[in-house]
Amino acid sequence: MPRALLLENIHPLATEILTDAGYEVTTRTAALDEDDLIAALDGVSVLGIRSKTQVTERVLANSTLDAVGAFCIGTNQIDLAAAARRGVAVFNAPFSNTRSVVELAVGEIIALTRRLTVQNSSLHAGLWNKSATGAHEVRGRTLGIVGYGNIGTQLSVVAEALGMHVVFYDTAEKLALGNARRMSSLEELLEQADIVTLHVDGRPGNAGMFGAQQFAAMRTGAIFLNLSRGFLVDYSVLRERVLDGSLAGAAVDVFPEEPRSKGDPFDSELRGLANVILTPHIGGSTEEAQHDIGVFVAGKLRDYARAGATYLSVNVPGLVLDHPRVGTHRIALLHSNVPGVMASLNDALAKHGANVEYQVLGTWGEIGYAVTDIAGEEPAAIVAELEALPTTIRAVVHRG
């Protein structure tokens, strides 16, 4: 029986789906460091993680993994290139927690604009301080969205429904939804926005993208949110801007260094600041989102194991594949994307008299993925011949 390891308190439905697919599933609530992860992966073919566990090249080199599921949006905690080179397909959940992150952002925007954090603290301290000073409606204010992907676009629509004006900046060409306006630069967005919110991915090139220069370009009295990645922002500068009154408030859900487990101690230079909301990386942590993520990613891992389907994989060519027809065998060949591979594959098929019923090829950078359905007996000799090719990364048979 193949084994699966699920870390970081992944939704129980993922365990149910993988168990039904024939896996022996082990679950743990916390992340593991590199050495402990290598030890835990002995004999494991499928790994499920969230954002804390780091799947490094060393981890991959000392494992027998076939696939990794990131039960979250981000995948920067996984060495995707090293995984692809070793034939380990990686899947994530690009859409499942979008609404949860959007709702958290909207709630924080309203709370900060109305200074609810300050009023709440005053009453808890026994002080009645009813005042309209510094409190505003969000209607009519300009929201600047940095990163116009799945979360940014949905936030754009919801913000407009609240009567906000929306401007956005993205390095890629994106279609503006509703009345949102694309800005030609980040600087142009910062000049216009009353609220700035970051929703960019975790690629290394984005590290440190928001520092002293960007904060200085923001409008006096603006509000800042980061619900994407902690290493994007210089929080020491954010602290200074809040303390000197340049910014009216901030909300931060992600940090450069985050505790591995629930209940661990936490510290940040942003603690204790008035009108600053700090949350422990809970943007996607709703019961609805975790349910949907568990179903989505576990389903992708199951479909890859059963049929070789790679649609929406983040590191190997994505192919939409049904389960092979009864009476056929599917040969799934991950290989180096170089000339001559398909000729070698088809030569091997012809040499052994295989009757090809279906064949498809997908390529992505240095990786190619060829899937062939053949009728007849178990193609062990064909697979052995393919595994001997220097271009082969992984050759797997799926039975119909």
MIPA-28361 format. One record per residue: z, y, x of N, C-alpha, C in turn. Coordinates in steps of 0.02 Angstrom, whole numbers, plus 50000, padded with zeros to 5 digits. Last residue first. Layout:
<sites>
ZYXZYXZYX ...
</sites>
This chain:
<sites>
491625002749705491505004449636491884999849589 492545007549850492265002249808492185004549736 492195016349994492515016649929492165011649883 492405016650168492075013350111492505014150049 492165028550298492605025450249492185022350194 492205034950457491775031450410492225027350364 492345049550553492685044750510492175041550463 491505054450653492205056450652492605051350611 490095050350751490515048650693491235051050704 489325051950862489365057650816489855056450759 489255040050928489665045350958489745051350913 489445025350829489045031150847489485036650876 490285015650782490125015450854489715021450876 490325017350647490915019250685490785019350760 489095011650612489185018850607489785021250648 489374998050632488835001250671488915008850671 490374996350537490524995150608490004998450652 489644998950420490185003450440490365002550513 488794987750421488514994550424489044999350449 489694977250409489284977750469488984984650477 490264979750281490684979950342490264980750405 489924982350143489504984450199489874984850266 490014969750022490414974150065490024975950128 488434968149932489054965849962489404971350003 487674979349811487744973149848488434972049878 487044996049834487184990149793487314984149838 487765011249894487315005649902487524999949856 487865028449916488055022849873487535017349880 488385039450040487845034950018488145029449975 488655055250106488915050250060488335046150033 489085064750245488545061050212488855055550169 489495079450312489785074250270489225071050230 489795088050468489355085650416489695080150376 490395102050557490545095850522490005094350470 490255114550611490175108850656490245102150622 489745121750463489885122950533489755116850576 489505109950354489905116050357490095117050431 488475100450241488675102550309489065109050304 488155085650148488405092450150488595094150221 487065074450066487325077050130487575084150119 486905059349974486965066649975487275068650042 486195046149879486375048849945486395056449942 486075030749794486235037949791486415040149861 485665018049818485615020449750485725027949745 484895007949936485225014349925485105016649853 485204992449987484824995749935485185002249916 485164986650154485544989850100485074993450051 484744979150265484454977950200484834980950142 485144982750389485554977750355485334976650283 484194992250423484284986450466484654980750431 484445002450330483824998350326483894991850365 485665007350376485605004850307484995000150301 485325011450504485825006250496485785003150426 484405021550472484185015850511484675009950503 485235030550407484735026950368484435021050405 486025034750518486325031750458485825027650420 485055040050603485455034350625485775030750566 484615050550522484145045450543484515039150566 485765058150512485505054950451485005049450469 485885062450647486405058250615486125054550555 484925071050700484845063850710485355059450675 485795085850754485185082350731485225074850744 487525087550699487005088050750486385084350725 488985088850655488375091550624487855092950678 489895073950664489705080250697489035082450669 490495067350506490175066950571490055073850601 491005056050384491135062650414490885062350486 490345046350265490295047350338490415054650356 490635034150152490755041250163490815042550239 489835023150056489975024350126490025031850136 490255013949915490095020649940490305021150013 489525000549827489995002849878489765009649903 489434994049658489164997449717489724998749767 490044988749549489534984649581489214987849642 490235003849460490464996949469489884992749498 489885018949549489755014349493489995007249511 491145029549620490545025349626490485020249569 491665043949531491855037449560491225033149565 490735058849575491065054449528491275048049564 490885073149677490695066049673491085062549618 490425087149758490675084949693490425077849682 490915091549921490435087949879490775085949814 491125102750050491345101149983490805097849941 491455099350220490965100950168491175098450099 493155103950263492575099550269492085101250213 494145113350235493945112450304493375107450315 494555114650105494535120850144494305119750216 493805107449960494145106650024494055113050064 493055108949845493585113949858494015112249918 492615092049845492515098549814493135102849821 492595079249895492875084549937492795091549908 492795062249858492625068849832492975074249873 493015048949886492755053149940492575060149918 493615041449788492885042249785492595046349842 494995039849817494635035049774493875035349783 495375050549900495535043649919495105038549880 494925061449826494655060349893494775053149915 495675060149711494955059449706494625058449774 496985062349764496805055949732496045054949731 496855075549807497015070349856496835063449827 496615081849683496115082249737496225076749789 497825079049617497185076449591496635076649643 498705086349694498765079049694498135075849666 498235099149659498165096749727498235089149731 498475099549514497835101149545497755097949614 499825096149490499285092249460498625093349497 500485105949567500605098849578500045094549551 500005117649507499845116249577499935108849591 500565116749379499845116849386499625115149458 501955116949411501665111449373500915111049385 502025129349472502165123349512501915117049477 501705137849364501275137649423501395131249463 502775135149274502085134149254501625133449315 503895138849346503825131849326503105130349307 503485149149486503655148349416503565140949398 503175154749621503715150149603503925151049530 502305163049683502015157649644502545152849617 503245171949740502665174449703502365169049658 504365170049816504335166749750503735168949709 505005173849939504345170549937504265166549872 506305179749888506215174549939505575170449931 506225197749878506235191249845506035185849896 506815213949864506685208449909506735201849871 506445230349825506545223749796506355218449848 507165245649845506765240649880506945233749851 508025255749801507355255049771506885250749812 508915256749956508845258549886508115258049863 509215243150066508865249450052508795250549977 509765230750095510215236350081509875242950065 508525224550208509115223350165509505229850156 507545226750300507455229850234508055228650188 507725219250411507875226350417507815230050350 508495203850364507905208150370508125215350376 509005186750350509135193650369508475197350376 509795172350281509205176650286509415183550308 510335155150287510455162350293509795166150303 509835142850162509895145050231510015152650234 509585140150030510285140850050510385142850122 508145130450057508545134150010509265134250033 507425131050223507695127650165508095132350121 506905139150323506545133050305506785130250239 506745157150315507145151050320506755144950295 505425165850398505745163950336506145157650346 504755179450478505155173450489505535171850425 504005189150409503735185950470504095179450487 503985186950229504285189550289504005185850350 503735191850058503555187650115503785191050179 503975200949961504095193949943504005189250003 504475217149928504255212549981504455205449961 504215233349873504385226549852504085221749903 504845250249877504435244849903504675238249874 504795268349855505075261649847504605256449875 504315280349892504815280249838505125273449829 504125286050058503955281250006504515281049955 504805296350121504075296750117503805291950064 506165295350139505925297750074505175298150068 506675289650250506545296850254506245299650189 506795276250207507395280150222507265287650225 505455272350196505885272350137506485276850148 505025273550327504685277450275505085277650210 505845264450394505885271550410505585275850355 505395252250336506095254450329506155261950341 504085251950383504215252550312504925254950299 504345249950519504045256250497504155257250423 504845237050511505265242350540505005249150521 503795229550464504325231350417504815236450445 502195229250476502735231250520503305233850477 501305215550404501615222150397502155223150450 500835202650409500345208050401500645214950413 501755192650408501545195150473501015200650468 501945188750274502435193050307502195196150371 500705189950148500935186750210501405191550247 500885194550000500375190150029500635186450091 501495204749937501615198149910501135193049940 502065220149961501745214749999501965208049971 501915236849904502075229949890501715225349939 502505253549890502155248549930502395241649911 502225269749819502595263449819502175258149854 502335287249864501985281149843502455275149847 502865298849914503125296449851502785290249825 501375303949990502095304949986502335302849916 500125291550019500345297649985501105298049983 499795284850183499965284150112500205290750083 499665286350318499095288450277499245287950202 500785280550371500725287850376500165290450331 500475267150353501015270150313500975277750313 499455266050449499305265050378499845268050334 500125268550569499545272550550499405272050475 501145258550572501315265650570500725269950545 500305245250482500835247750525500925255250518 499485231750439499795237550406500405239750446 499035221150514498535225850487498835232050456 499695210650578499855217550597499385222750568 498375199250554499055200350578499145207650600 497075196450523497425201050479498135202650503 496625186850610496375193650618496725198750575 497145174550561497465177950618497245185250626 497275174150380496895173050442497185177150499 497905174250254498305173850315497915172550378 497215186750139497385180050162497715180250231 497945199750035497445197250082497675190450108 498545209649951498385202849927497825199949970 499665223049937499265218849981499175211849952 499645238449853499865231549853499385227249893 500205254549822499785250449866500065243449866 500175267849710500475261349725499985257349766 499375278649713500085279849702500485273549718 497945281049817498375276549779499095279049774 497145289049899497105289849827497645286149788 497315285950033497325293050013497385293949938 497105272350035497785274850045497845282150025 495705271550021496145268949968496845271949975 495295276950142495105280350080495555277950022 495795267350231496055274150233495895277950169 495015256350203495715256050186496015263050184 493415261250133493865259750189494585259350164 492735262950017492345261250076492775259550137 493315255549867493385260649919493015258249982 492765252449702492805250049771492855255849819 493655253849553493175256949600493305254349670 493735247049387493975247349457493435250049502 493435245149257493295251749285493555252549357 492985228249265493185233949223492965240549253 492855223549437492955221749367493185227849328 491655223449565492205227149533492245225249460 491285210349671491095213649609491705217049578 491305212249847491605209649787491385213749726 491015208650014490725211649954491015208249892 492495209750117491915206150090491645209850029 493565217850138493055217650191492425213950168 494085228350007494015221650033493465221750086 495035238649903494665238149966494675230849987 495085247849747495205241949789494805242449853 495905256149612495435256449668495585250349712 496225259549444496225254549497495695256049549 497365267349335496725267749370496765262949430 498225259849196498185262249265497465262949287 498435254349072498235261349076498205264149146 498645241149063499235245349059499075252749065 497385236349089497645235549021498275239649010 497345238549226496945242849182497175242349110 498175227949265498375234949277497985239749233 497405216749231498045217949197498265225149205 496315218449320496205218249248496845219849210 496965217949446496555223649427496465224049351 497485205149447497935210849445497575217149423 496275198249462496655197549400497165203149392 495895202649591495465204149533495855203449468 496965198149673496795205249668496385206849606 496895184049659497475187849635497305195149625 495595181349711495815178649647496395182549618 495285196849797495125189849784495375187649716 495325209349865495095208749796494845201649782 496295218649960496135211649952495965210149880 497325230149901497025228349965496915220849965 497295241149772497345234049787496965232549851 498135254349708497685252549762497795245349782 498265262549557498465256649594497935255049646 498765277849496498235274249530498515268549571 499345281449327499425281349399498885276849430 499145279849192498855285749224498925285849299 500645271249169500025273449139499785279849173 501885269949221501335267549262500665269749234 503015283949211502625278649179502095276249228 504415286849323503745288249296503485282449255 505795294949395505555289449354504895291349322 506295306249459505965301149500505685295249461 507455309149334507205311249399506915305349439 508055306149219507345304749222507045306549290 509655298149205509235303549230508505301349229 511295292549201510685293149161510295299249184 512335285049271511925290249303511265290949266 513885278749281513385280349230512975286349255 514495266449387514295273549383513745274449331 514845253549424515275257149377515105264449368 513975246249496514505249449534514965253649490 513075242849399513495237449426514075240249468 512495255549385512905252849331513345247149355 511825256449510512325261449490512785258649436 510915245749507511455245849557512005250649538 510085250049402510455243749396511045243749445 509515261549456509935262149397510365255849388 508815255849563509345260849577509815261349517 507915247549496508375244749546508965249449559 507155256049419507635251649385508135248649434 506195266049439506805265949479507355261649446 504975265249382505515267749339506185267949376 504305259849490504085266349464504615269449418 504955247649504505005252649557504815259549531 504615241049383505315241949402505395247449455 503205241049389503545244649336504275246149356 503025233149504502725239849500503085244049447 503645221249467503935225349520503655232449520 502795216749365503495218049351503815222549404 501605215349439501645220249384502365221949368 501995205049529501775211649553501835216949499 502255194649438502785197149481502605204149507 500975192849385501515195149341502105197749382 500275188449499500075194649465500655197249422 500905176249524500945181649574500775188349541 500545169249407501245170449423501325176049473 499145168649414499465172549361500195174049377 498965160049527498715166949526499095171149475 499225147049550499805151449542499605158849538 497935140749552498455138449506499055143149498 496905143649641496935147249577497585146149539 496925136049759496725143049762496825147049698 497775125149830497755127049760497565134449755 496935114049949497465118749928497395120149854 496595101050068496495104050002497075108849988 495755093850204496315098050181496125101250115 495395078650288495205083650239495815087350213 495205073750447495745074750398495535080350351 494415071550558494235068450494494765068850441 494675078450669494975071750666494835068350598 494065090450646493835086450703494105079350702 494865094950539494165093050527493905088650584 496055097850609496055092850556495345090350543 495635108150691495865101950722495865096350670 495365117750592494825115350636495015108650668 496625119950533496075117150493495515114350537 498175118350555497615119250602497005115950570 499135126550433498795120350453498235122150502 499585138250388500085133950420499795127450444 498575144150318498635146150388499185142150424 498345142250186498255136350229498325138150303 498955147750024498815148650095498755142150133 499315142649896498665145749908498495145549982 499995125849878500065133149879499365136049889 500125112949939500295114249869500475121649862 498955106150034499385112150036499515114049963 498745089850084498735094250026499215099950036 497745080950195498335085250187498235089550125 497185064450240497125070650202497785074350201 497405054250330496735054850301496635061650269 498415052150475498265055550412497525055050394 499155046450575498605042550547498375045550481 499625056550718499695054150650499095049750632 499545064650829500045059350829500155056650759 498635074550803498475069750855498945063750856 499335082150709498745078450688498565072950739 500325087850792500515083650735499925079250714 499505095150878499925089750904500145085050848 498955104450792498515099550823498915093750850 500145105950653499815108050715499335102750740 500715111050516500335105150534499885107150593 502265116750472501695118250515501355111750536 503005120750318502855115450367502225117150406 503015131450225503455131550284503265126450338 502225130650110502065135750160502455135150225 502065113650074501975120450048501885125050109 501235097450078501695102550103501625108850061 500875080350092500895086150048501425091050072 499835068550169500405073050177500335078850127 499335051850181499265058050144499905062150151 499675041350265498975043350262498865049850224 500915035650378500755039750319500025041950321 501345029550494501075025450441500875029050378 502395042550529502215035850552501985031550493 502855054950493502165053250475501955046350498 504095057150547504065055450476503375053150455 503775060850678504145054650666504075052450593 503135073050652502765067650686503115060950673 504215080150598503625078650557503225072950587 505075081550705505295077650647504705075750603 504275089750787504475083150810504685078650751 504075101550704503525097650731503735090550750 505195101650560504905104550620504415099550651 504925101450383505115098050444504825101750504 505655108050229505125107550279505385103750340 506485098650096506435103850148505815102850190 506485087850010506525094549981506395100050032 505355074050009505915077550040505905084850015 504755058049956504815065249947505425067949985 503505045649968504165047949991504195055449983 502565033849881502695040949892503415042049913 501285023249896502015023149901502225030149923 499855024549789500235026549849500975025049841 499065022249677499195016649722499585018349784 498935031849583498345030549623498455025149676 500215032949535499725029749492499085027949530 500705040449643500955033649631500465029749588 500035052449623499885048549683500145041349676 500595056549500499875055649507499705051249566 501985057249531501735052749479500995051349486 502005067049630502225060249646501955055349595 501585077649551501175075649609501365068549630 502625079249462501995076649437501525074549493 503675085449533503685078149523503025075249497 503145097949651503265096049582503225088449573 503975098049810503365098349770503495095349701 504945100949913505105101149841504485102049797 504515099150045504635105850019504655106049942 503325085350054503875089450078503945095750036 502795069050035502785075750003503415079550023 501805056550098502425060250110502345067250081 501165040450058501105047750053501785050850064 500325025450107500935029450100500765036950098 499525010950034499525017150074500135021350058 500004994050042500005000050000500005006250044 
</sites>
